[in-house]
Amino acid sequence: MKRTKIVITLGPATANKESIKALIERGVDVIRLNFSHGVHEEHRQNAQLIREVSQEIGKEIAILQDISGPKVRIGEVDGVLELQRGDIIQLSKTQHDNPRILSISYPEIIDLVNVGEKVYFADGTITSKVIAKEEEFLTLELQNDGKLTSKKGVNFPNTKLEISAITPKDEKDLIFGASLGVDLVALSFVQNKEDILKARALLQAHNSNPLLIAKIEMSNAIKNLEEIIAVSDGVMVARGDLGAEFGVTAVPRIQKRIIHLANQNNIPVITATQMLTSMIKSPYPTRAEVSDIANAVFDGTDAVMLSDETTVGEFPLLAVDVLRESVMDAEQDPEYGSEHLPSQRGDDAIAYSAVRLSNFLEDVDALIAFTASGFSAKSLAKFRPKKKIYAVTYSIETYRKLKLSWGVEPIGVFELSSPAKLILAAFDELQLQGLVRKDSKFIVTMGDIVGKKGSTNLIRVLDRDAIKTMHEGMGIPKHHSLWMPN
């Protein structure tokens, strides 16, 4: 069983029932809906299709809504604008007929930029420097050759951009996503913790509580990384814009820092962008791409993500196969995994102790966390145990959210009144699914108050004899209660 989760983006190449079914059966855990493209009705149909297919094949997965945020883009360009090193172009607050005077989607940014700062275009492939500033214009000198077409992105890595990560379009998209019941929301171009808190307040006002994933792609986000992580439910290493902001050579060390901090703070982290770009057009990956996937796994990422490979790529299913096989091969390395020290929280210490115990007892097959919110299962994952982690929950929302967490396989049961009944129901379900044997031994973490969030305070080692005794004592026949999310 792979530990690192797989996120894919739905698009024209995969937005159909047959492809979604094949993707889930190939090990996809989360499907991303990119709200930078498409209209609401299209996203509604795709979300319904995902839920329908999941129910039909009996494999629940999570839906990730990725909102577009304040992506700064140039306006319309007539054809292709050929640029050479030393050329002069201008950014303007308004449209002009001169092809070398470009408008931008957020004209107020011109007031924030200073002479001497860098401006990048087209994911950092074109670099320029601000050499003059007027009320309506920025004058830029090109520092390399390149080509520009309409709507290409613009990055201002040296500029403090005082614009909210939640645009009016994003507010409408978030409210729409709440009506769909999405499980995860990725927030683009986050700069500080206030961006996360604003999105959370908006969603809570609409009775929605998805996991909020902060996309780390701006220089301000790196400056404020610790405060962002402290209020987020997860983060994404958005390597495309990170490369534009800091230069491509800085991305590997930034990736490692983001993943390390996320691991320490017990929130899932997704590594994204250009994982298998060659497979958009080719059925084969490059060696460098497979090495990149493996290194993200070794860094400690919870999940890896495909974008263009599964939206417009010619080989979306093959790309998922390569991603899965690359992940599983990396996870076979005997040195794979890292052990963080626990915090002062009691439940963190419980999880740490359970993982250490599972590593010490060689005949233990799995760790089982009984969880209402998912936190105790994620706590186990933080310490990267060698044994499998099963998260038992009666909440369908928690079940789906845990699809993003490293090594956690959620299992559903009916809500039951006592710890003993929960254990018996979970063990029966695990046997039916072929996940444990009759003679399996496993370690359980749970709370003595069933269903109460944050109440985990017990560690138990259970084997066949203990389960048999519990069955006889409770007078409950085996396989008495099974649950499938719907």
Secondary structure, 3 states (H helix, E strand, C coil): CCCCEEEEECCCCCCCHHHHHHHHHCCCCEEEEECCCCCHHHHHHHHHHHHHHHHHHCCCCEEEEECCCCCCEECCCCCCEEECCCCEEEEECCCCCCCCEEEECCHHHHHCCCCCCEEEECCCCEEEEEEEECCCEEEEEECCCEEECCCCEEECCCCCCCCCCCCHHHHHHHHHHHHHCCCEEEECCCCCHHHHHHHHHHHHCCCCCCEEEEEECCHHHHHCHHHHHHHCCEEEEEHHHHHHHHCHHHHHHHHHHHHHHHHHCCCCEEEECCCCHHHHCCCCCCHHHHHHHHHHHHHCCCEEEECHHHHCCCCHHHHHHHHHHHHHHHHCCCCCCCCCCCCCCHHHHHHHHHHHHHHHCCCEEEEEEECCCCHHHHHHHHCCCCCEEEEEECCHHHHHHHHHCCCEEEEECCCCCCHHHHHHHHHHHHHHCCCCCCCCEEEEEEECCCCCCCCEEEEEEECHHHHHHHHHHHCCCCCCCCCCCC
